Amino acid sequence: MTFEEYCKNVESSDEPPADLPETLQALWYAKKGEWEKAHTLAQNISSEDGSWIHANLHREEGDLGNARHWYGRAIRPVSTLSIEVERDELIRTFLNTA
């Protein structure tokens, strides 16, 4: 799936494709504006990837202290990108590894 196809799916569907990895499902809900669903999925991803998503979600929430914690767990510097640009970077990264 390309980034453009992914974004088109977010716009046109009520649920993410079932075959998407959890990382991309969490980001699908985040891009859709469903923070709680995205956060629940991200909390259950126990990898550095899940921590990076979790950090982005806490930045969106405005909880920068918690976001810093999750960036540390992701072994990444705190992002200075806009939330949306970082989120698109996450999506592109995970689409390339799916």
C-alpha positions as CSV (number, residue, x, y, z in Angstrom):
1,M,0.0,0.0,0.0
2,T,1.3,3.5,-0.8
3,F,1.1,6.5,1.4
4,E,-1.5,8.0,-0.9
5,E,-3.7,4.8,-0.8
6,Y,-3.4,4.7,3.0
7,C,-4.6,8.3,3.3
8,K,-7.4,7.7,0.8
9,N,-8.5,4.7,2.9
10,V,-8.6,6.9,6.1
11,E,-10.8,9.4,4.3
12,S,-13.2,6.8,2.8
13,S,-13.5,4.0,5.4
14,D,-14.9,3.6,8.9
15,E,-12.4,0.9,9.9
16,P,-8.7,0.3,8.9
17,P,-8.0,-2.7,6.6
18,A,-7.8,-5.8,8.8
19,D,-4.5,-6.8,7.3
20,L,-2.7,-3.7,8.5
21,P,-0.1,-4.1,11.2
22,E,-1.0,-2.7,14.6
23,T,1.3,0.2,14.2
24,L,-0.5,1.3,11.0
25,Q,-3.9,0.6,12.6
26,A,-3.0,2.9,15.5
27,L,-1.9,5.6,13.1
28,W,-5.0,5.1,11.0
29,Y,-7.2,5.9,14.0
30,A,-5.0,8.9,14.9
31,K,-5.2,10.3,11.4
32,K,-9.0,9.7,11.5
33,G,-9.1,11.8,14.7
34,E,-10.0,8.9,17.0
35,W,-7.4,9.5,19.7
36,E,-8.7,7.0,22.2
37,K,-8.7,4.1,19.8
38,A,-5.2,5.1,18.6
39,H,-3.9,5.4,22.1
40,T,-5.3,2.1,23.2
41,L,-3.6,0.3,20.2
42,A,-0.3,2.2,20.8
43,Q,-0.3,1.2,24.5
44,N,-0.4,-2.4,23.5
45,I,2.6,-2.2,21.1
46,S,5.5,-3.0,23.3
47,S,8.2,-2.1,20.8
48,E,10.2,1.1,20.1
49,D,7.8,1.7,17.2
50,G,4.8,1.6,19.6
51,S,6.6,4.0,21.9
52,W,7.2,6.5,19.0
53,I,3.5,6.4,18.1
54,H,2.6,6.8,21.8
55,A,4.9,9.8,22.0
56,N,3.2,11.5,19.0
57,L,-0.2,10.9,20.5
58,H,0.8,12.5,23.8
59,R,2.2,15.5,22.0
60,E,-1.2,15.9,20.3
61,E,-2.9,15.6,23.7
62,G,-0.6,18.4,25.0
63,D,1.1,16.2,27.6
64,L,4.7,17.0,26.7
65,G,6.2,15.4,29.8
66,N,4.6,12.1,29.0
67,A,5.6,12.5,25.3
68,R,9.2,13.0,26.4
69,H,9.0,9.7,28.3
70,W,7.8,7.8,25.3
71,Y,10.4,9.4,23.0
72,G,13.0,8.1,25.4
73,R,11.5,4.6,25.3
74,A,11.5,4.9,21.5
75,I,15.2,5.9,21.6
76,R,14.3,9.1,19.6
77,P,14.8,12.7,20.2
78,V,11.6,14.7,21.0
79,S,10.2,15.8,17.6
80,T,10.1,19.4,16.6
81,L,8.0,18.7,13.6
82,S,4.3,19.4,13.6
83,I,2.2,16.5,14.9
84,E,0.8,15.9,11.4
85,V,4.1,15.9,9.7
86,E,5.6,13.6,12.3
87,R,2.6,11.3,12.0
88,D,3.0,11.2,8.2
89,E,6.7,10.3,8.7
90,L,5.6,7.5,11.0
91,I,3.1,6.2,8.5
92,R,5.7,6.3,5.7
93,T,8.2,4.5,7.8
94,F,5.9,1.7,8.8
95,L,4.5,1.3,5.3
96,N,8.0,0.8,4.0
97,T,8.6,-2.0,6.6
98,A,5.2,-3.7,6.3
